[in-house]
Amino acid sequence: MPGRVRAFLAVAAATLLTAAAGCSASTAAGTTTPSPTPPRGVGTATDFSLPDTLRNLTFTTSTGSHVTLASLTGKIVVLSDVMTLCQETCPLDTSSLVQAARDENAAGHQDQVVYLSLTVDPTRDTVPQIKAYRALFSPVPSNWLMATGSASDVAAVWKNLGVYTKKVPQGTPPPKNWRTGQPLTYDIQHSDALFFIATNGQVRFVVDGTANATPSTVPTTLKKFLSGTGVQNLASPSPENWTSAQADQILDWMMAG
């Protein structure tokens, strides 16, 4: 994990996790049952807000519609960074995020949560590109949005949240865009993170790092696009990697609060 992201999480950390662990709910019989808590050992409980200037930035979704974080107030938002031409981690992260969305929707929470994947590569992640990427994850959860925007607006969001991005030369031989077949001319190194934003706009939990994805959930097109490192990440995930079940647990904790 890049030092910048580690430093961000250290500053953002709060005592909410400890407090939540001690909460309980009363039943009609007068007994108590434990309230949901976030998974231990994964992520950081936080409680901070984004500046209104960022919440009001307008991004374009894969359908061509416009979205702002402010417009999603009233719903829990799971904000993730993504790059459709990432070969190492994004296919795994996205697969796990989409699986979490399917699980929560099956539990009847579709109207309570929005999943927003915002690119770190707006130059290449055009509307047609993110539309094609989203379509690979069939059946597509209707409350999972993919978005792109101007380079300055995208950079502003990720810089504020401590997500590391750096444009670097593409290795040789260059891989080809899985959609267009065109050789890639650069790469973007980036950290991976999920930001769980409460209905009032407060960022309540942050999960960083790569997902432990179930291989069957990764679209075939993206499996073939994985680099050697990506194949290794999928086949032998670190025990520290987050899972879709843990993302579900965080959401259950937030909805219970």
Secondary structure, 3 states (H helix, E strand, C coil): CCHHHHHHHHHHECCHHHHHHCCEEECCCCCEEECCCCCCCCCEEEEEECCHHHHCCCEEECCCCEECCHHHCCCEEEEEEECCCCCCCHHHHHHHHHHHHHHHHHCCCCCCEEEEEEECCCCCCCHHHHHHHHHCCCCCCCCEEEEECCHHHHHHHHHHCCCCEEEEECCCCCCECCCCCCECCEEEEECCEEEEECCCCEEEEEEECCECCCHHHCCHHHHHHCCHHHHHHHHCCCCCCECHHHHHHHHHHHHHC
